[in-house]
């Protein structure tokens, strides 16, 4: 996103609001500035630039999509079973949060 000058927060808000399968969208932030920006993104629905649309499609298809490398589905479960196997062998396991 940084390389393409695209605000990840804007892309996330636009996706969540446009996606009909997501009935409710919640967000939180530490600053009023970011809160106002996120709120503005809601009002700017369907006003993304062509470049933002390209970046969003890349993220959806190539990063978080079914063939992408960065989806969370099953990661914690897989790490749990790997750690349990190590523990049974008497090996150091670390932690799930440390393994990410």
MMTF fields as JSON, N, C-alpha, C and O atoms, coordinates in Angstrom:
{
  "mmtfVersion": "1.0.0",
  "mmtfProducer": "UNKNOWN",
  "numBonds": 399,
  "numAtoms": 400,
  "numGroups": 100,
  "numChains": 1,
  "numModels": 1,
  "chainsPerModel": [1],
  "groupsPerChain": [100],
  "chainIdList": ["A"],
  "bondAtomList": [4, 2, 8, 6, 12, 10, 16, 14, 20, 18, 24, 22, 28, 26, 32, 30, 36, 34, 40, 38, 44, 42, 48, 46, 52, 50, 56, 54, 60, 58, 64, 62, 68, 66, 72, 70, 76, 74, 80, 78, 84, 82, 88, 86, 92, 90, 96, 94, 100, 98, 104, 102, 108, 106, 112, 110, 116, 114, 120, 118, 124, 122, 128, 126, 132, 130, 136, 134, 140, 138, 144, 142, 148, 146, 152, 150, 156, 154, 160, 158, 164, 162, 168, 166, 172, 170, 176, 174, 180, 178, 184, 182, 188, 186, 192, 190, 196, 194, 200, 198, 204, 202, 208, 206, 212, 210, 216, 214, 220, 218, 224, 222, 228, 226, 232, 230, 236, 234, 240, 238, 244, 242, 248, 246, 252, 250, 256, 254, 260, 258, 264, 262, 268, 266, 272, 270, 276, 274, 280, 278, 284, 282, 288, 286, 292, 290, 296, 294, 300, 298, 304, 302, 308, 306, 312, 310, 316, 314, 320, 318, 324, 322, 328, 326, 332, 330, 336, 334, 340, 338, 344, 342, 348, 346, 352, 350, 356, 354, 360, 358, 364, 362, 368, 366, 372, 370, 376, 374, 380, 378, 384, 382, 388, 386, 392, 390, 396, 394],
  "bondOrderList": [1, 1, 1, 1, 1, 1, 1, 1, 1, 1, 1, 1, 1, 1, 1, 1, 1, 1, 1, 1, 1, 1, 1, 1, 1, 1, 1, 1, 1, 1, 1, 1, 1, 1, 1, 1, 1, 1, 1, 1, 1, 1, 1, 1, 1, 1, 1, 1, 1, 1, 1, 1, 1, 1, 1, 1, 1, 1, 1, 1, 1, 1, 1, 1, 1, 1, 1, 1, 1, 1, 1, 1, 1, 1, 1, 1, 1, 1, 1, 1, 1, 1, 1, 1, 1, 1, 1, 1, 1, 1, 1, 1, 1, 1, 1, 1, 1, 1, 1],
  "groupList": [{"groupName": "UNK", "atomNameList": ["N", "CA", "C", "O"], "elementList": ["N", "C", "C", "O"], "formalChargeList": [0, 0, 0, 0], "bondAtomList": [1, 0, 2, 1, 3, 2], "bondOrderList": [1, 1, 2], "singleLetterCode": "X", "chemCompType": "L-PEPTIDE LINKING"}],
  "groupTypeList": [0, 0, 0, 0, 0, 0, 0, 0, 0, 0, 0, 0, 0, 0, 0, 0, 0, 0, 0, 0, 0, 0, 0, 0, 0, 0, 0, 0, 0, 0, 0, 0, 0, 0, 0, 0, 0, 0, 0, 0, 0, 0, 0, 0, 0, 0, 0, 0, 0, 0, 0, 0, 0, 0, 0, 0, 0, 0, 0, 0, 0, 0, 0, 0, 0, 0, 0, 0, 0, 0, 0, 0, 0, 0, 0, 0, 0, 0, 0, 0, 0, 0, 0, 0, 0, 0, 0, 0, 0, 0, 0, 0, 0, 0, 0, 0, 0, 0, 0, 0],
  "groupIdList": [1, 2, 3, 4, 5, 6, 7, 8, 9, 10, 11, 12, 13, 14, 15, 16, 17, 18, 19, 20, 21, 22, 23, 24, 25, 26, 27, 28, 29, 30, 31, 32, 33, 34, 35, 36, 37, 38, 39, 40, 41, 42, 43, 44, 45, 46, 47, 48, 49, 50, 51, 52, 53, 54, 55, 56, 57, 58, 59, 60, 61, 62, 63, 64, 65, 66, 67, 68, 69, 70, 71, 72, 73, 74, 75, 76, 77, 78, 79, 80, 81, 82, 83, 84, 85, 86, 87, 88, 89, 90, 91, 92, 93, 94, 95, 96, 97, 98, 99, 100],
  "secStructList": [7, 6, 6, 6, 6, 7, 7, 2, 2, 2, 2, 2, 2, 2, 2, 2, 2, 2, 7, 6, 6, 7, 7, 7, 7, 7, 7, 7, 7, 1, 7, 2, 2, 2, 2, 2, 2, 2, 2, 2, 2, 2, 2, 6, 6, 6, 7, 7, 7, 2, 2, 2, 2, 2, 2, 2, 2, 2, 0, 0, 0, 0, 0, 1, 1, 6, 6, 1, 1, 7, 7, 7, 6, 6, 2, 2, 2, 2, 2, 2, 2, 2, 2, 2, 2, 2, 2, 2, 6, 6, 7, 7, 7, 7, 7, 2, 2, 2, 2, 7],
  "xCoordList": [0.824, 0.0, 0.867, 0.597, 1.905, 2.782, 3.428, 3.496, 3.905, 4.561, 3.623, 4.063, 2.342, 1.353, 0.588, -0.405, 1.052, 0.416, -1.075, -1.907, -1.393, -2.78, -2.918, -2.112, -3.926, -4.191, -4.922, -6.053, -4.261, -4.859, -6.173, -7.1, -6.259, -7.503, -8.641, -9.763, -8.355, -9.373, -9.822, -11.017, -8.867, -9.204, -10.057, -11.023, -9.698, -10.458, -11.885, -12.835, -12.026, -13.366, -14.208, -15.375, -13.623, -14.358, -14.798, -15.938, -13.889, -14.235, -15.363, -16.355, -15.212, -16.196, -17.577, -18.585, -17.627, -18.918, -19.559, -20.778, -18.742, -19.287, -19.689, -20.56, -19.064, -19.298, -20.642, -20.814, -21.582, -22.934, -22.993, -23.937, -22.009, -22.019, -21.553, -21.576, -21.132, -20.722, -21.825, -21.874, -22.712, -23.858, -23.515, -24.234, -22.434, -22.077, -20.577, -19.79, -20.19, -18.777, -18.478, -19.079, -17.548, -17.112, -15.659, -14.897, -15.285, -13.872, -13.534, -14.4, -12.273, -11.801, -10.467, -9.805, -10.091, -8.85, -8.385, -9.17, -7.129, -6.58, -6.665, -6.448, -6.969, -6.956, -8.237, -8.848, -8.613, -9.781, -9.51, -10.417, -8.26, -7.904, -8.21, -8.826, -7.781, -8.02, -9.505, -10.016, -10.195, -11.63, -12.353, -13.198, -11.998, -12.632, -12.305, -13.162, -11.063, -10.675, -11.508, -12.015, -11.647, -12.431, -13.89, -14.518, -14.42, -15.793, -15.945, -16.936, -14.975, -15.013, -14.962, -15.602, -14.201, -14.138, -15.517, -15.826, -16.341, -17.709, -18.534, -19.333, -18.336, -19.067, -18.532, -19.251, -17.285, -16.658, -16.867, -16.08, -17.911, -18.18, -18.165, -18.789, -17.455, -17.313, -16.619, -16.85, -15.778, -15.015, -13.516, -12.698, -13.165, -11.746, -11.148, -11.829, -9.862, -9.165, -8.94, -9.086, -8.589, -8.302, -7.156, -7.191, -6.146, -4.999, -5.426, -4.982, -6.288, -6.779, -7.558, -7.417, -8.374, -9.128, -8.17, -8.396, -7.101, -6.116, -5.443, -5.276, -5.058, -4.399, -5.362, -4.969, -6.623, -7.612, -7.798, -7.834, -7.916, -8.077, -6.854, -6.989, -5.664, -4.443, -4.483, -4.191, -4.842, -4.915, -5.936, -5.657, -7.115, -8.174, -7.814, -8.092, -7.203, -6.924, -5.604, -5.537, -4.555, -3.211, -2.648, -1.718, -3.181, -2.642, -3.591, -3.193, -4.844, -5.783, -6.729, -7.486, -6.71, -7.598, -7.23, -6.256, -7.995, -7.751, -6.368, -5.87, -5.753, -4.429, -3.326, -2.149, -3.699, -2.716, -1.993, -2.377, -0.949, -0.119, -0.541, -0.058, -1.423, -1.713, -3.167, -3.827, -3.668, -4.984, -4.807, -3.849, -5.712, -5.563, -6.221, -6.032, -6.98, -7.764, -6.881, -6.018, -7.092, -6.39, -4.98, -4.359, -4.45, -3.062, -2.865, -1.934, -3.726, -3.561, -3.722, -2.979, -4.68, -4.908, -3.691, -3.241, -3.167, -1.988, -0.805, -0.089, -0.6, 0.506, 0.311, 1.274, -0.926, -1.209, -0.77, -0.081, -1.169, -0.833, 0.672, 1.226, 1.329, 2.786, 3.469, 4.416, 2.985, 3.557, 3.295, 4.176, 2.112, 1.781, 2.692, 3.166, 2.93, 3.824, 5.234, 5.865, 5.722, 7.046, 7.076, 8.035, 6.045, 5.996, 6.03, 6.7, 5.32, 5.321, 6.705, 7.044, 7.496, 8.856, 9.858, 11.047, 9.368, 10.241, 11.008, 11.97, 10.608, 11.272, 10.656, 9.514, 11.425, 10.914, 9.806, 9.911, 8.746, 7.601, 7.441, 6.872, 7.918, 7.66, 6.204, 5.595, 5.639, 4.231, 3.617, 4.321, 2.321, 1.63, 1.842, 2.127, 1.707, 1.891, 3.324, 3.556, 4.289, 5.678, 6.028, 7.058, 5.174, 5.462, 5.017, 5.409, 4.198, 3.659, 4.706, 4.424],
  "yCoordList": [-1.19, 0.0, 1.252, 2.204, 1.245, 2.414, 2.68, 3.821, 1.614, 1.75, 2.341, 3.041, 2.052, 2.543, 3.759, 4.161, 4.352, 5.53, 5.307, 6.16, 4.123, 3.789, 3.616, 2.926, 4.233, 4.158, 2.85, 2.648, 1.963, 0.666, 0.816, 0.032, 1.817, 2.06, 2.41, 1.933, 3.239, 3.62, 2.408, 2.211, 1.6, 0.406, -0.55, -1.12, -0.722, -1.621, -1.136, -1.911, 0.145, 0.697, 0.59, 0.202, 0.929, 0.856, -0.579, -0.818, -1.531, -2.933, -3.372, -3.941, -3.109, -3.576, -2.987, -3.671, -1.731, -1.087, -1.54, -1.697, -1.749, -2.164, -3.632, -4.02, -4.443, -5.887, -6.231, -6.099, -6.668, -6.93, -8.096, -8.187, -8.98, -10.124, -9.745, -10.58, -8.493, -8.015, -7.081, -5.916, -7.582, -6.766, -5.63, -4.632, -5.764, -4.757, -4.509, -5.451, -3.263, -2.912, -2.065, -1.009, -2.53, -1.787, -1.394, -2.12, -0.265, 0.104, 0.841, 1.424, 0.806, 1.555, 2.182, 1.765, 3.165, 3.861, 4.567, 4.782, 4.918, 5.598, 7.107, 7.797, 7.639, 9.096, 9.61, 8.928, 10.808, 11.441, 11.723, 11.648, 12.047, 12.309, 11.078, 11.195, 9.918, 8.691, 8.328, 7.818, 8.592, 8.356, 9.158, 8.634, 10.446, 11.313, 10.843, 10.875, 10.409, 9.898, 8.663, 8.555, 7.732, 6.524, 6.858, 6.261, 7.802, 8.225, 8.836, 8.582, 9.631, 10.228, 9.152, 9.282, 8.092, 6.994, 6.38, 5.911, 6.381, 5.864, 6.757, 6.266, 8.055, 8.993, 8.984, 9.328, 8.595, 8.575, 7.252, 6.891, 6.541, 5.242, 5.327, 6.207, 4.413, 4.324, 5.532, 5.85, 6.203, 7.335, 7.037, 7.953, 5.766, 5.419, 5.715, 5.686, 5.998, 6.234, 4.903, 3.836, 4.984, 3.77, 2.99, 1.761, 3.708, 3.058, 2.366, 1.252, 3.014, 2.39, 1.12, 0.114, 1.166, -0.033, -1.155, -2.314, -0.816, -1.825, -2.443, -3.66, -1.608, -2.104, -2.987, -4.044, -2.562, -3.353, -4.714, -5.739, -4.729, -5.996, -6.895, -8.108, -6.301, -7.074, -7.703, -8.889, -6.917, -7.437, -8.561, -9.602, -8.356, -9.36, -10.647, -11.741, -10.522, -11.701, -12.379, -13.605, -11.585, -12.161, -12.253, -13.022, -11.5, -11.529, -12.264, -13.227, -11.815, -12.405, -13.414, -14.069, -13.555, -14.488, -15.935, -16.211, -16.856, -18.279, -18.764, -19.765, -18.076, -18.484, -17.603, -17.807, -16.634, -15.719, -16.34, -17.393, -15.665, -16.177, -15.653, -16.149, -14.668, -14.022, -14.136, -13.121, -15.337, -15.457, -16.132, -16.88, -15.88, -16.364, -17.705, -18.304, -18.188, -19.386, -20.579, -20.963, -21.153, -22.351, -22.15, -23.118, -20.932, -20.715, -21.047, -21.775, -20.528, -20.78, -22.26, -22.806, -22.913, -24.336, -25.14, -26.031, -24.838, -25.537, -25.335, -26.287, -24.109, -23.83, -24.565, -25.058, -24.636, -25.351, -26.804, -27.314, -27.473, -28.891, -29.093, -30.079, -28.175, -28.27, -28.104, -28.824, -27.155, -26.929, -28.126, -28.516, -28.708, -29.867, -31.041, -31.759, -31.227, -32.294, -32.08, -33.024, -30.845, -30.529, -30.786, -31.362, -30.366, -30.551, -32.029, -32.421, -32.844, -34.288, -34.899, -35.907, -34.278, -34.756, -34.142, -34.457, -33.254, -32.598, -31.43, -30.967, -30.935, -29.802, -28.491, -28.457, -27.416, -26.083, -25.736, -26.012, -25.123, -24.831, -23.374, -23.08, -22.441, -21.029, -20.734, -21.362, -19.785, -19.449, -19.146, -18.829, -19.244, -18.968, -17.52, -17.242, -16.598, -15.187, -14.917, -14.053, -15.623, -15.433, -16.068, -15.75, -16.967, -17.685, -16.923, -17.265, -15.883, -15.138, -14.24, -13.539],
  "zCoordList": [0.0, 0.0, 0.0, -0.732, 0.822, 0.904, -0.442, -0.897, -1.076, -2.371, -3.429, -4.341, -3.295, -4.262, -3.768, -4.374, -2.659, -2.084, -1.846, -2.155, -1.282, -0.968, 0.54, 1.165, 1.12, 2.553, 2.847, 2.405, 3.6, 3.896, 4.649, 4.444, 5.521, 6.25, 5.316, 5.485, 4.337, 3.347, 2.545, 2.322, 2.114, 1.335, 2.157, 1.651, 3.421, 4.294, 4.491, 4.387, 4.776, 4.993, 3.722, 3.776, 2.602, 1.339, 1.058, 0.66, 1.267, 1.031, 1.954, 1.5, 3.245, 4.221, 3.975, 4.147, 3.578, 3.355, 2.043, 1.968, 1.015, -0.288, -0.321, -1.1, 0.513, 0.481, 1.118, 2.33, 0.305, 0.784, 1.77, 2.556, 1.743, 2.657, 4.061, 4.965, 4.252, 5.578, 6.078, 5.683, 6.946, 7.357, 8.318, 8.368, 9.079, 10.067, 10.01, 9.92, 10.061, 10.064, 11.284, 11.48, 12.102, 13.281, 13.073, 12.435, 13.602, 13.577, 14.856, 15.507, 15.198, 16.357, 15.999, 15.049, 16.751, 16.486, 17.756, 18.679, 17.793, 18.97, 18.862, 19.858, 17.706, 17.568, 16.899, 16.076, 17.271, 16.642, 15.172, 14.343, 14.849, 13.452, 12.589, 11.53, 13.044, 12.284, 12.276, 11.279, 13.387, 13.454, 12.373, 11.647, 12.282, 11.273, 9.853, 8.969, 9.644, 8.322, 7.966, 6.849, 8.918, 8.66, 8.389, 7.515, 9.13, 8.908, 7.511, 6.827, 7.094, 5.762, 4.68, 3.636, 4.934, 3.963, 3.75, 2.655, 4.786, 4.648, 3.723, 2.925, 3.835, 2.983, 1.548, 0.611, 1.386, 0.067, -0.665, -1.54, -0.313, -0.909, -2.431, -3.024, -3.042, -4.499, -5.111, -6.278, -4.346, -4.871, -4.848, -4.76, -4.927, -4.928, -6.293, -7.318, -6.272, -7.531, -8.234, -7.638, -9.492, -10.257, -9.611, -9.551, -9.131, -8.492, -7.202, -6.924, -6.406, -5.174, -5.488, -4.794, -6.529, -6.942, -7.33, -6.981, -8.05, -8.452, -7.235, -7.163, -6.284, -5.072, -4.283, -3.79, -4.161, -3.442, -4.111, -3.43, -5.424, -6.133, -5.958, -5.802, -5.983, -5.747, -4.352, -4.198, -3.341, -1.979, -1.874, -1.277, -2.45, -2.358, -3.089, -2.598, -4.25, -5.077, -4.755, -4.661, -4.584, -4.493, -3.083, -2.844, -2.165, -0.802, 0.139, 0.794, 0.207, 1.148, 0.516, 1.232, -0.779, -1.457, -1.195, -0.494, -1.747, -1.48, -1.933, -1.418, -2.875, -3.344, -2.786, -3.087, -1.981, -1.406, -0.221, 0.289, 0.195, 1.278, 2.643, 3.66, 2.693, 3.969, 4.387, 4.611, 4.495, 5.107, 6.454, 6.649, 7.385, 8.751, 8.983, 10.041, 8.034, 8.26, 8.6, 7.81, 9.748, 10.157, 10.685, 11.122, 10.664, 11.073, 12.544, 12.887, 13.427, 14.847, 15.155, 15.971, 14.517, 14.751, 14.31, 15.03, 13.155, 12.642, 13.587, 13.899, 14.038, 14.956, 16.281, 16.869, 16.747, 17.989, 17.882, 18.765, 16.798, 16.651, 16.474, 16.962, 15.787, 15.653, 17.01, 17.327, 17.806, 19.127, 20.042, 20.809, 19.975, 20.784, 20.426, 21.306, 19.141, 18.691, 19.25, 19.724, 19.193, 19.746, 21.258, 21.774, 21.949, 23.403, 23.76, 24.715, 23.011, 23.263, 23.064, 23.683, 22.195, 21.937, 22.906, 22.862, 23.792, 24.747, 24.167, 24.78, 22.996, 22.351, 22.824, 23.282, 22.707, 23.022, 22.027, 20.832, 22.552, 21.693, 21.324, 20.273, 22.143, 21.87, 22.146, 23.012, 21.418, 21.592, 20.238, 19.279, 20.173, 18.915, 18.505, 17.34, 19.446, 19.089, 18.67, 17.824, 19.23, 18.869, 17.54, 16.945, 17.072, 15.828, 14.609, 13.493, 14.792, 13.653, 13.038, 12.066]
}
